[in-house]
Amino acid sequence: MGEQRVYGGRTAEDRRAERRERLLSAGLELFGTEGYAASSIEKLCAAAAVSTRNFYEEFASREALLVALHTRVLELAVGAVAEAFSKAEAEDAALATRIEIAVRAYITTTAKDPRWAKLSYVEVIGVSETVEQHRITWRERWVMLLEAEAARAVSRGEARDRDFHLGAVALIGAVNELVFHWATGGYRIPLDDVIAELVRVATAIVTP
């Protein structure tokens, strides 16, 4: 293997990683404030202090940058829910408590920063067939998680056994629409109220 050339104490890979992070930060700021449609590649490059050539070295398109950001926040949300469930107090908690833990972890990760909320619940809607397929793929991952949690509730006698697939899809729709309403309404509703309403919906879907 050849030696990496180092400039100013940083390798070419380090500098490229820094450029990518600057573009991701610029995408979050612009998509999350001005909106995806209003954020040209030129604007993104100016905000990230990179050239257009540098942009295309990292992302094939604005759409690819949007998908990368959406993937990042959803992966963080998956991690937040898993971490919340791994705590001792959650392991043997009643269904209603576990629902509240999961909803709070997911919502506070994806919506606590208004820029993430706008990007996740507003700007990814209706962009293109590719982005819609990306959203559907993630929706199915969350459906599987919700179905597993419902099966756990059945095994503990907290819910009657049935096919929970449609209920899981409905819950995801409720999350998306309610947080969309919160974000497009200027964040005037307390986020705790949004979480409490979603906990009520989720509990009603799972329990008899």
Secondary structure, DSSP 8 states (H G I E B T S, - for coil): -----EETTEEHHHHHHHHHHHHHHHHHHHHTTT-STT--HHHHHHHHT--HHHHHHH-SSHHHHHHHHHHHHHHHHHHHHHHHHHSHHHHT--HHHHHHHHHHHHHHHHHSSHHHHHIIIIITTTS-HHHHHHHHHHHHHHHHHHHHHHHHHHHTTSS-----HHHHHHHHHHHHHHHHHHHHTTS-S-HHHHHHHHHHHHHHHH--
